[in-house]
Amino acid sequence: MTETTTPVTRFAVPGRIAVSGEAATVWQTATLTEIRRETPHAATFRLAVPAWAGHLPGQHLMLRLTAADGYVAQRHYSIASAPDDSGHIELTLDRVPGGEVSGWFHTVARPGDTIEVRGPLSGFFAWPGDRPALLLGAGSGVVPLMSMVRHHRARGLGLPLRMLVSARSPEELIYAAELGAETTPVFTRSAPPGVAVGRMTAAYIAPLLAEQPAGGWEAYVCGSNGFAEHASRLLVAAGQPVERIRIERFG
């Protein structure tokens, strides 16, 4: 989701995060419990949120950091984890050059730190698991889509689900070790031997649209503005109804 590129200054010192007591019914205190490296530039942050009401795959939250001097930074981030009743949620964040919040998470945050969260937000991009899903993502755009994949697996859903995900290289493919037969990776800069290098093309989309499941696909596209435009055009050209394409973009 959204990240600005202003210098990281106010959140550079451990212990400077303070949780506001205002709007307790909206903002909740979350405790960072685990950090997992995904790629050289992305990591997953597991948060304990005891009063979390649950979410649908594809939804996001608002995250708020407050410095000791009162400065506040808020960002929207997609939820990576599947819905469950563990009282935990996960966020996977790219480190954005100069990003205030992602910079704090990647360089300062440690298990035990507390932040504020509000959500879940947005029902438009949510997938409740009630229709076949065709997922197209690029870079960190895979994050909300992975929530859908995890939900599909955890619930043993029989509905068809397919995912195309674009990354610059195998090293930058988020969740690489977790991806399964439902996923086709596309590499734009470098690829394993025998795998083509290049942008996502109609050749990837057409076979999936040709094997339309009963009821047709609900398509979910997430990535940068450029990727979202490119992928949605490929879907429409392949015959996907415009009204059944849901797009979430960042940048």
Summary of the structure (lengths in Angstrom):
residues: 251
radius of gyration: 18.4
end to end distance: 7.9
largest distance: 57.4
contacts: 795
relative contact order: 0.16
helix: 22%
strand: 32%
